[in-house]
Amino acid sequence: MEKPNIPTLPVRQVTRKRIFAIRLTDRERAEIEALAKQLRLPDSYMARHFILEAVAYHRKAQQGERVEG
């Protein structure tokens, strides 16, 4: 049986003061909550992590750097 591919998660950071609101369907929210629960992390932490990973990926792609994934 193959091991699941679990991304490396960043360590906890400082308390944040800014809010970024997005709209999600019930299904989208449930998917985020399910993964967060499985990894024993807050759902907002998971959402923030994946958003920032996507931003970093696209920044590298725009700068012509080699991106993995």
Secondary structure, DSSP 4 states (H G I P E B T S, - for coil): -PPP--PPPPPP-PPP---------HHHHHHHHHHHHHHT--HHHHHHHHHHHHHHHHHHHHTT-----
